[in-house]
Amino acid sequence: MSGEEYDSEMDYSDSDCGDPGYEDYYNVQPWGGEVDNDVDPDQNRRDPEYAIYDCLRVDEVERLLNENVEVLSNSLRITPSLAKVLLHAQNWALQDIISKYRTNASNLLITSKIRPVPLVDSTSGIKSLKGGLCSVCVTIHSADKFSTLMCGHSFCKDCWCMHFEVQITQGISTGISCMAQDCDVLVPEDFVLSLLTKPNMRERYQQFAFCDYVKSHPQLRFCPGPNCQIVMRSKEQRAKRVMCSSCKTVFCFRCGMDYHAPTDCNTIKKWLTKCADDSETANYISAHTKDCPKCHICIEKNGGCNHMQCYNCKHDFCWMCLGDWKAHGSEYYECSRYKENPNIAHESVHAQAREALKKYLHYYERWENHSKSLKLEEQTLEGIKMRINKKVMTASGTWIDWQHLFEAASLLARCRYTLQYTYPYAYYMEPGPRKELFEYQQAQLEAEIENLSWKIERAETTDRGDLENQMDIAEKRRVTLLKDFLEFHVSKDVIQYAKSSLPDKEHFYGLQRLSIVYV
């Protein structure tokens, strides 16, 4: 089935995957109301995080995969088992497989490990129709006790069966290869199932094979939620946010980890690995308390907002840098950015190591702080719910009257989640104009988030119009940052593909110009 035919079987739609009542950082409707589905499609597509995807059950995925197998099997006149080996090896690129097969079938079968490389000696293990000695169990058998793979290697059925059971026990299915030394020819499904005698082994083999097929398909990804059987299907293999319709897990379609825009997949993997490796070093900054910079009394952070007010002397200061909040509005850029030492390359190795640790802790502290703020703001939201319930019960308004507070809390969580993931991105960026622009936009977003958080925590005394205006400003800052830097990743992917696919420099630079125009 071609890509067009495959897509036509089930249209991509984001409407199949959402649950209006589910609370996550992007789709929160905490009052239990319905999400407005009458949204302008063009407006959705202008959203840098917009993705079209389906949430499929296992039986739906099996049907789609089997349709591809059937089309390839009929087109090339091969068994379905060999078609599965080809599709799995070639990442389910159906039309490419058909084209390569018709151009050079032998080369395709060799690269897909269906046939052995001609230079490899494949005579070892080959038996005549009269039977003989199995080189694995060193036992003489009649011819009907042997089974021969496409490479020509033949072993007794009991040895094949034992080989398969050992491999399946280790979680291997589509990767099972010939038992002969130095032979990497893969064993097709029909060969395995014809020799496996235990029903539980056959079932496990088929389960593992299905998982392998999904993982090798560029348009499919298992939901990483615990014990979830849903498979996500997206036309574009991009780092887009998707949400499972069953367990409500939100993750990045490309890498399967927690959604991490604007940081790209490789960078967030490096960052999380570094955080895990350096967790003991960073433990000292995980405390919830700091001293007031004016009266020096110990203060505990019990809310998500970084705009702190000392309960003793009423001094307003920034939790991150301890600077005076009144002068902080114009200095937020200095608070959130890391000041590189321009002469560090000429310093000693120990000085460079200290500088590297200082830089890491600067970004880690802010990353961790926003993670904690998200959790604290969940508590703030629960407190708002309780107060609003009390007001509704005393006839001081209806849920509709207070709906804007929940919308503000949802937006705050979304903005802070994005802000948290800007710090790994900034940590790995090379110094230069682009990093300066990013840090400026990061600081602008952070300032508006803290203003919004401050207003929400004082919701009952905040003017509704003032709150909604602050919501609009914060969301615009978030979208602007994402558009500038998510689309930069898209442009890089297009250019990298062009560079690897087009040896002609003139064609490459032409496509580079086109990619920038489209982005």
Secondary structure, DSSP 8 states (H G I E B T S, - for coil): --HHHHHHHS---STTT--TT---SSS--TT---------HHHHHHSTT---EEEE-HHHHHHHHHHHHHHHHHHHT--HHHHHHHHHHTTT-HHHHHHHHHHHHHHHHHHTTSS--TTS---TT--BTTBEEETTTTEEE-GGGEEE-TTS-EEEHHHHHHHHHHHHHTT-STT-B-SSTT---B--HHHHHHH---HHHHHHHHHHHHHHHHHH-TTEEE--STT---EEEESS-SS-EEE-TTT--EEETTT-SS--TTS-HHHHHHHHHHHHHTTTTTGGGG-SEEE-TTT--EEE--SS-SEEE-TTT--EEETTT--BGGGTGGGHHHHHS----TTGGGS-HHHHHHHHHHHHHHHHHHHHHHHHHHHHHHHHHHHHHHHHHHHHHTTS--TGGGHHHHHHHHHHHHHHHHHHTHHHHHHHS-SSHHHHHHHHHHHHHHHHHHHHHHHHHTGGGS-HHHHHHHHHHHHHHHHHHHHHHHHHHHHHHHHHHHHHH---HHHHHHHHHHHHHH-
